[in-house]
């Protein structure tokens, strides 16, 4: 199966198209920005034309600025228990009730506590990126980061369990130093590279060669700082070797800079071998492709929001409009039926009154019952408006069933969401129940029912809630 992969780091776009084993197409685009949809559309159109592949779906690595990294330590315990503790910490720190994060075990460095490298994803940036590509007609299937992708790529390389090896990945805007000992993460450090305003420097009279040297010097300072941080954390475990990758690995003189900063003759890392000459530009994408091939890729995309609904902002607005239209049509149909029933009842009442005056009234015994039914008139607009506004994202209303039992009007609401989905991570069912309970016009009856319909990718989870409807207008 062919996969199209995007790496958005470095203020540009790296593209890799692969079937998991063979590279079918690759390209590094310097001019690409999530702030310029027109330019992005042209770049992606060029890629589709050159590769001969229609880009309808893609997997991506987020920009470095959208990912925060921290080291978290916990007492010795299982990884699931440690993740629960880390989640509570992140909820407190970020104020997000459902933070998007990943946990990677690391060598603790001794002591009675275990260490984890924790990535936290900016939710707004993730959603904005997915919507950006959705508006260009591309569905994002996987959202990952450089750290797990590089770890997967490095796992292909032969290593010695008792020696530490490092990967220094340099892009235009970040430096990432990852150190491994065997299969374990020993150290990870990410630093932002201060940008160079090329146009401003040219206006001030600096030559292109001088500007390039400024970039190299700034990179050299950060390489030295990253290596110093590693030496501080692991003074007894020097690196045995150091690889270098990323677009910054092609800067003139960068090899000398790395040697001066770390003491290593760092060789460019090419996990593809001789088949891809510039493979050092696509190390992270190669790791992501390998993860997709064996099902181990780290994916931060909340499936309950994006697995089945259109992904672009425009498409999502269209979906919301369609749902609103259905609700309006439903309300109009109900109102029309109500008016017909009301008119029929008024006719029957007039006929009953006439027959009562004549002394014969076969409908008189039902008059009280019909009058009572009239008093149960439901004000549907507040009810439907509340449902349209408060139903959580990722959930739509599959049906409404209205009935009257023992003179009590009730409504059965069928909430539908894709299955399987991250109902638990999004707390969708809890939020639906809270929405029903908070509305003064509903009084929930019994417990909700849950069922699954459809097969394969068309399966849906149905969550039906029955409630009495207390909003009504008495006919005087």
N, C-alpha and C positions, 0 to 999 in steps of 0.2 A: 504494500500500500504506500502510495506517495504521500509525503508530508511536506508542507510548506512552512518554513520556520523563519521568524523575524527576530532580530536582536536590535532593540531600540536604544542601546547604550551608546555613549560617545557622540551625542548630537547628530546622529546619522542613522543609517539603516543597513544592517547586514542581512542578507537573504540566503537561505540554503534550502534547496529542494532535493530530497533524498528518499529512497525507498527503505532506508534504515541501514543499508550496506553499501550502496553505490551513490555517489554524489551526481545528481542529474543536472544541477544548475547551481551557481553561486554568484553573488554579486555584492560588492561593498559600495554603498551610496553615501557620499558625504553630504549631499544636499537633501535633507529630509527632516521635516519638523511636524510634530503633532499640533503646532499652532497654525499651520498653513495647509488646509485641506485641499486646496486647488493644486499646490505643488505636489502633495502626497499622492493625489489621484493620478497626476501625470507620471510620477515615478513608478507607481504600481502598474499603470497601463504599459509602460515600457518593459517592466519585468515580465508581465504576462505575454507580451508580444515576443520578447527575446527567448523566453523559456518554452513557449508554446503551451503553457499551462494556464487554464482559467483559475484565477485566485478567488475561490468562493469560501474557503476555510483556511485558517492558519493557526499556528502555535507560536507564542511569543515569549521573549525575555524582557522584563520591564526595565525602564531606565533606572540607573543607580539612585537617583534622587527620590524615587518613589519607594525605596526600601530602606528601613532603619535596621541596624544590626546592634545587638547587645549581647553581653555574656551574662547568663543567669546561672546561679548556683543553688543547689538544693541538697538536703541530706540524702544519703543513699536510699534509693527507692526505685520501683519500676518506672519505666519511661512514661506509661500512661498516667501514673500518679504525679510524676514530675510535671507533665504537661498541664494537669489540672491546677497545680500551684502556680505555674508560670502564667496560665490564662488569667487567674485571679489577679495577679500582679499587673498584667497588661490592662485589664479592665479598670483597675484603680488608677493606673498611670495615664491611660489615654481617654478614659471616659466612654469608650466604646463598649457596649454590652456584649458584642460578638466580634472581638478583634480578629483580623485575618493574620495569621502568623504560622511560622514553621519552626520546628525544634530539631537541632542536629547535635547528637552527643559529641563531646570533645574530651580530649585527655585532660583530666582535672589538674594535673601538676602536683598531686599529693594532697594530704590533709584528709579530713573526714567529710568532705563535701564533693559532690559530682558537678561537672560543668556542662553547660549546653550553650551552643551558639543559637541565638533566636533572631529570626528575621520577622519584622512586622511590616505589613504592606499598607500603604495609605489607601483606604477604601475609596475615597473620592477620586484619586488619581487612577486607580484600577478601573472603576466604572467609566470614567471619562475616556480612557484609552479604548476600552471595549466598544463604547458608543461611537468613538471616532472611526474605527474601522467598520463598524456596523453601518454607518452612514455612507461608507464607500462600497458597501455591498459585500463585506468580508466578515464572516462569522468566526470569532475567536474561540477555539476549542480548548486551548490550554494557556494558562498564564503562569510562567515560572520566573526564576531569577538566576543570576550567574552562579551563585554559590553551589546549589545542588547540581547544576548542570556541569560545572567544572569538575566537581567531585566525581561525577559519573564518567567524564572523559578521562580523568587521571586514573580511574580504576582500571583502564585498559593497559596502563604502563606497568612494566615489571618493577617491583619495589621490594626493599628489604625491610622486614618487620622492625629491626632495631636501628634503622637509620632514618633521619628526617629529610624530606625533600620538599621543596617549595615551588609554587607557581606564582609568578609575578605577572599579573594581567594589567596592561596599561591601555586605557582608552583616552579619548580627548578630554574627558571630564572626571575620571576616577582612576585610582590605583587600588588594586585588590591583591593582597598577599595571602595566599592559602598554603599552609604547611601541613603535610601529612606524615604520619609514622605508620607505615604499613597501610592498613585500610582505615585508620582512625584519624580524625581531624585533630591536629595538634594546636593550630593557631589560625586565626582569620582576622584580617585587619583591612578596613576600607577607608580611603581618604579622598576628599574632593580636590581636584586640581584647579587652582585659581585660573579663571579664564584670561586669555590675552585678547584684547580688543584690537584685532588686526588692522581694521580700517583707521582707527584712531592713531595707532602707532605709525602707520604709513603716512598719515597726514602730518605727524610730528617729525617726519624726516627719517625714520628708521627704515633700513633696507629689509627686504624679505628674508635675507640670510640672518640678519640680526634678530628679527622676530622669531625665527625658527630656533635660534640659540636660546632666546628667552624661554620658549616652551620647554626646551631640553633642560635648562637650569631649574625651572620650577618642578619639573618631573624628578630631577635628581634629588632635590631637597626632600621630596615626599618618599622616594625610594629609600633614602637614608633613614628617615623617620620610621618608616614601616619596619625596616630590618632592625633598627634599634629597639623598637617595641617588642619584636620577637625575642631578641637577645635578653631583654629585661624579664620577660615572662618565662623564658626557658634557657637560663644561663648555662645549664649543664647538657643541653642538647643542641649543639650547633647543626646547622643545615649541612647535609652531605652534598647536595646538588641544588641548583636553582634553574628553573626554566622561565622563559619569558614569552608572553603571547599578547594578542590584542593589536589594535591599529597603532598604538604608541610604540610597539616593538620595531616599527620601521623608521622611526625618527633617526636622522643622521647622528651618529655618535652615541646612540642610546646604550650600545653594548659597553662602551668605555665608561659611561656614567654609572651603569649598574655595577661594573667591576670596582670602580672607585668607592661606591656607596656601600657595597656588601662584601667585596673581596672575591666574588665569584665571576667566572667566565660563563655568563648565562647564555645558554643556547636557546634559539627559538623552538617552541614546542609545536610539533605538528603531529597530532594524534591520528591523522589520516594516512600518514606515510607518504610515499613518493607519488601517490595517485592524485594528490591535490597540492600543488606547489605552494600556494599561499594559505595552507591549512591553519596556520597560527592565528589568522583573523577570525576563524570560525570554531575555536575550541569549545566555547560554551554551547553553541548551537549543535555541535557534534554530540556533546554530552546529553543535551535535551533529546536529540533524535534517537540516541541509544536507549534513553529512558522510555520514550514512547514505544520503542520496538519491544522491550521486555516488560512494559507495564509498571515501571518503577519511577516514572517522571513525577516530580513534585508539581502539583497543580493548585494554585491559589484561587482559582475562579469559583465563586459561589454558584453551584449548579442550579440551586432552586430559583435563582433569578435569571439565568441566562441559558439554561439547557434547551429550552424549547421555544421561548418567545423570541420574536425578532430582536436583534441586538442593537441596531442603531437607534439613536435618539428619535429620529424622524419616524422610524418604524414603530417604536414603543409608543409615541404619541398617537400614531394611527391606530394601534391596538386599543389604547385607552379610549379613543374616540369611537371605535367600533363597539366596545363594551357599553359605553355611554349611550350609543344609538340603540343597542338592544334593550337597555333598561328603559329608555324613553318610549320605544315601541311597545314594550311590555306594559308600561304604565298607561299609555294611550289605549291599548286594547282593553285593559281592565276597567279604565274609566268609561269606555264606550259600552262595555257589557253592563256596567253598573247603571248607566243612564237608561239603557234599554229595560233593565230589570225594574228600575224605579218607575219608568213610564208605565210598564205593564202592571205594576202593583197599584199605581194610582188609578188606572182604568178599572182594575178589579175592585178596588175600594168604592169607586163611584157606582159600579154595577151592584155591589153588595148593599150599598145604602139605598139604592132604588128598590131592590128586592125586599129589603127590610121594611120599607115604607108600604110595600104591597103585601106584606105578611109572609112571603116565602123567601128564604135566604139559605141556600145550600152552602154558601161560602162563609157564612157568619162565624162558624166555629173555628175557621182558620184565620180570621181577621187579626186576632191578638198575636198569633204566631208571626204572621207576615209583618205586622207593625214592629214587632220586636226585631226581626231581621233587618228592617230598615235602620234601626238604632245602632246596628253594628257596622255602619258604613266606615270603611277604613280610609284615612288620609294617606294615600300611597306616596305622594311626592316626598314628604319628610323621610319615610321609611327607605325608599329606593335611593334618595339622595344620600342618606347616611351610609348605606351599603356601598354605593359607588365611590364615596370619598374615603371610607375607612378600611375597605378590604385591602390587606397587605399586598405589597408588590410581589409578583411571582404567583399570585393566586387569582383565579377568575371564577365568576359565578356561573355554574353550569345549568342551573335551573331553580325556579321558585315554585313551590306548591302551596296554594292557599286552600284552607278548608275550615269548616265550622263544626265543632263537636260540643254538644251540650251547651249550645248558645255561646261558646267561647271561640273567637276567631284565632287561628294559628297559622303559622308559616313555617314550612320546611325549606331551608336554604341549602343548596348543594354547592359547596366550595370545592374547586378542582385545582390540582397542581400536578406537574409532571412527576412520574414515578419511574425509576428511583430518583429521589431528590434529597437535598440536604434540609429536610423538614426540621430535623433536630437542631442543626446549627443555626437556622434562621428563626427557630421558635415559632413557626408559622401557626401550628395548632393552638398554642398558648395565646398567641396574639389574636386569633380569630375568636376564641372563647372570651377573652377580655373585651374585644370589640362588641360582642353581643351583650355581655353583662353590663357594659358601661352605658348602653342606650336605654333611656327611660321608656322607650316605646316597645321594648322586648322584655319578656319574662321567660327565660330558658326552661324547657321542659325535659327532664331526664338527661342522660348522657349522650353525647354525639356518637354517630356511627361512622366507621371507617371501612372503605372497600376499595378494591383495585379493579379497573376495567381495561380492556384492550390487551394486546400482546406485543412483545418486543419493544421497539422504540416508541410505539404508540400507547404504551400503558399510562394510565392516569390514576392518581390517588384522589378518591372522593371522600369528603369530610362533611357529613350532613348534620345540620343543627336544627332542632325543632324548638320553636318558641311561640308563646302566646303574643299576640299583637295587642298592645294596650292603647295605642293611639287611635282614637276614633271620635267622630263628631255625632253627638245626639241630635236627631231630627226633632225639632220642636213642633 
